[in-house]
Amino acid sequence: MDIAIRARNSPTDREATRQGLNIRFLEPCRGVKVAMMTMIHSDAPWPMHGLAEDARPALAQALLKGPAALATIVALGGGGPRPVGAQMVFGDGLISGFLSGGCIEADVEVHARACLEDGIARRLVYGEGSPWPDIRLLCGARIEILVERIAPDDMAARTLLDLAAARLPAFWVSDGARRLCAEEPQVPWAGAFERAYDPVPRLVVIGGDPTALAIASLAAQSGHETFLLRPKGPAAPPPLAGVAYHREPLEGALAAIRLDAWTSVAVCGHDLEQDHTALMTALPSPAPYVGLLGARRRLPERIARLRAAGLGERELAKLRAPIGLDLGGKAPFEVAVAVIGEVMAARHGQPALARRVVEA
């Protein structure tokens, strides 16, 4: 793969070899030097590592083997493809995340491997005002990245991972040499940046038909910790990667999952009693999104039953029914796309949801 990455601060061939990289520089082409880079720790022809949005799992995995390099976008100008706070992790045999559309990742890795060697943090600037103009960003953005070495015994990293395991927010502050992490927002000192982390988003899907399976599958693929609840369902779990299966009664399963402010619920059971039980648990919970699959004509009686059971207007206002954005499709994966889109819109506070609130 040819990548325009030859920056003036790139290591020499000997340094690159010591860092576990094999780099061969080609002749200049239209003023841009091009490098053919093969990373011996990964021979994947496609950047699948870029599908990982959350750096914490990769950081935890990397720290099991030794130090890791954490690269974070700390400043951005001109509308780059990735936001401030986007991160990559580099470790022994590991790479995760992405920072651009492919323009800078290879060069960032070179500096990350050098950072792992010498422990010195680096601030990299690409685009306008960069000291290395040979790296071109097609989007025209200016990206500033902090690369820092994280040791396995780093207390801030340990706190970050502990808070993630406890499903609590975390606030990371670092200038590359000094860092801290806490559950409450911090005041960055001069030269430091703050990065907030939410718990991993979760989706609980209740049901077992093809639509429920499609929703659960797409949720897992899109970065959700996913649960599929089917009371008295088959003993064997569904063949869906990344989906935790529960077949016990709903009350016990939902209590064990512990619905929180980062857990959404999709009720797709086609069973009036089970659906009612699920809604009576999910709507009063901290869950920010509760969707119900079912015919629109049955909604008034369902809402009336929920009111009669004691739910107030605040709880009922959380219900999205019929579930999913109105994309017009009815096939299982078409519904799944609509549901996951609505869940994400709810998480990001998008106004498209206003027309989906139940009117009853």
N, C-alpha and C positions, 0 to 999 in steps of 0.2 A: 504494500500500500504506500503510495507516494503522499507525503504530508509536508506542506510548507511550514517548517518549524525551525529552521536554522537560525537561532538567536545568538547574539554575541556572548551571552552568558551561559551558553550550553557547554557541558564538559567536553574535554578532549576525548578521543577514541579510547585512550587508556583508562581515563576516569570512568567513562561509560561502561567499559567492560567490567571494571571493579564493582560498579553499581548493579551489575546484572543485566545490562542492556547491550544489544548489538546494533550499532549505528553505522551506516555507511552514507557519507555525504556525497551527493551528486553534483554535477556542474550547475552553475547558475542558469536560471531560465526566466527571461523577462524581468531581471532584477531581483528575483526571489530565489534563494537557495532552497533546495528541496531535499529532504532526508527520507530515505527508506528505512523505517524502523521496525525491527522485530523484537518484541519483548519475550525473552525466553521463559518467563513465568506464565505466559498466556499465548496460545497460538490460535485463539478464536478469530475467525475472519470477520465477525460482526461485533459491534460494540454493545453486547448484551449487558455489560457492566453498567451502562448508562441508564438502564431501566430502574435501578435502585435509587429511589428518591431520598430515603432516610439513611444517613451515614452511620447511625448507631449500631445496627447489626454487624456491618462490616468492620467497624472500629473494634467492637467486642471480639470478633473473630480474629482480627489481625493481632490484637494485644495478647492473645493466647500464645502466639509464637515469638513475640518480641515487640520492639517499638513499631509504631505506625506513624506515617506522615498524614496530616490532615490539611487539606487545601480548601480554603473558604473564600468565596467572593465577598469582599468587604466594602467595595465601592463599585458603582456602575454608572456609566454615562452613555447616552445615545441609544438606550433601548436594546440591550442585549437579549439573547434568547433565554437566559437563565437569570433568576432574581438574585439580589443581594442575600447572602446566607446559603446559597447553593454550595454543596461540598463534594469533595472526592476524598477517598481513603486509599492509601497505598501501604501495603505491608509485604511480608514475606510470602510471595506467590499469590498476591491478592491485589486487585484493583476494583474500585466500586465508585459509581457516580459519574457525573459529567458536568462540565462548566460552560460549554459553548456548543456550537453545532459541529464540532470536530476540528475547529481551527487551532486550538491551543492545548488540547488534552495531552498530546504526546510531549510537548515541551514542558508542560507542568509536571509530567511524570519524571522527566529528566531532573528537574530541580527538586522534586520530592525525594527521589532516590539519593540525591546529593545531600539533602537535609537529613535523611536517615543516617548517612555516613558521618557527617560532622556535627549534627545536632544544632546547627545554626538556622534560625528562622529566616525566611525570605519573603520579601514583598515583591510581587511580580506585577508589572503593568503592561497590558497589551492594548493596542489601538492608539488613539490620539494621545500624544505626549509620551509614548513609550520610548525608552532608550534603545529598543530593539525593533526598529521599523520594518525589518524583513519579515516579521510575522504579521500577516494581514488578516483582519477580521472582515469578512464579507458583509456583515451587518452594519459595519461602521461604528460599532460601540467602543467604549473604553472600559476595560475590565481590570480591576485591581484585586489581586489575590494574595492572601496570607497563607504561607506554607509553614507549618509548625510540626515539630517532632513530639510525639506523645509516647512516654515511657509506660510500660505495663503497670508500674506502681504509681502513676500520676493520680493524685487525689481528686483533681477536678474531673478527670475522665471516669474514675471510679464512681464519683457522685452522679455524673451524667447517666451512667449505665444503671446504677441503683435506682435512680428516679424513674428511668424508663421501665425497669422491671416492676416497679410499684405503681405504674400508670399515673405518674404525677408530672406536671410541667417542670421544665428545667430551663435555667437561664445561664448561658455560658459566656464568660467574658475573658478575652485574651488579647495580648499584644504580641504573642509569639514566644516570649520569654517567660512571662508570668500569666497564670490563668486561674480562674476560680469558677465554680459551678454551684448554684443554689436553687432552691425551689421557688424563691421570690425574685422579682426583678432586681437587678443590680445597677449601680451607677458606674459606667465605664470610666477608667482613668485615661489620661492623655495618651493617645496612640493605640488605645484598645478598642475593640468592637464587642457588641453584645449580640448573641444569637439565641433566640427563643426556640424551644422544642416543646411540642405537644406530645402527649402519649400517642402511640400508633393508633390510627383510626380502626374501628372494628365495625363489622356488620353481622347482625344476627338474622338469618333467613329461616323462617318457619314454614315448612312445607316439604314436599317430596316429589312434586310433579316436574316435568321437563323445564318449566319456567323457573321454578325455585332452584333447580340444579344450574340453569344458565346464569341466574343472578349470583349464586354462590361462587360459581367458577369465575365469572368476570370480576367479582369483588376481590377474590384472592389474587387474580392477575394484576389488579390495579392497586395493590399495596395495602389492602385491608386484612386485618386479622379476622378470619371468617369462620362463622359457626353455622351449621345446618342442623335445625331441630326438627325431628320427625317422631313424635311420640309413638311407641310401639312399632317403629319402622323395622326394616330388615336388620338382622344381626350384623351383617357385613356393611362397612361404611361405603359410601359412594366413591367411585374411582376418580376423585377430584383432588388434585394436588393442592395442598395448603388449606384444606377445609376440615375443621374439627366437627365431628358428627356426634349428636346426642339423641338417644332414643327414649330417654326417661320422660316422665310427665313434665309438662311445660313449667309448672311452678318451680320444681326442683332444678331444672336445667337453667332457667333464667336467674334463679337465685345464685347458682354456682358461678354463672358468668359475671354477675354483678354489673348491671347496666350503669354506665357512667356518662359523663358529658361528651365523650368521644366515641360513643357506641351508638350506631343507628340500628333500627329494627325494620325488617321487611316481613310483613305478615302475609303469607301466600298459601295458607293451609287448605282452603276450600272446605273448611269444616267450621260451621257457625259457632259451635261451642268452644273449640280450641282457639279460633280466632278471637272470640270474646275474652277468653282467659288471657291470651297474649296481650291484647289491647289494655285490659285492666291492669296488667303489670307494667307494660311499657310506657303508657301515656303519663302516669304520675311520676315516672322515674326521671333521672337527669338526662336520659337519652334525648339528643337534640332533634332527631328525625324518627318518625314512626309512619310507615306507609302501609296501606292496606290494599291488597289485590281483590277485586270483586266487581260485580255489576253495579253501575251507578244507581240503578233503580232500587237497589236494596239498602242504599246508604241511609235514608231517613230512619228506617226501623232500627238499623244498627246504632246510629247516633242516639236515638231515643232510648235504647236499652242501656247504653253506656251512661247517659244522663241519669236514668233511673237507678243505676248501680252506684251513683254517687260522684261521678266525674264532673268537674266544673268546666267552665268555658276556657280557662287557661290550659287545662290538659287537652281538651278537645281541639283547641287551636293548633296543637302540634301535629294532628293527624293529617296526612296527605292521602287523599283518596278520590278517585282511583289512583293507585300508586304510579309514580313515574312521570317524567316530562311527556308532553303530548307530541310524540314523534310520528304517530300514525301507524306504527307497526304492531303486529300481533304475534309474530313468531317468537319463540322463547328467547333467542338472543336479541331480538329487536326490543322486547320488553326489558331485558336485562340492561341494555345500553341506556334505555330511558330511566330505569331505576337508579343505576349507578351515577348517571348524570345528575339526577335530582339529589341524591345523597351528597355528591360533591358540591353542588350548588348551595345546598343547605350549609355545608361546612364552611364554604367561602362567603356566605352571606349574599348571594346573587339575587337581584330583584326578580329574576324569571320565575321564582317560586310563588310570587304573590297570587298569580292566577290559579295555583294548584291547591290552595287551602280549601278545605271542605266548607261548603255553605249549607248550614242546616240550623 
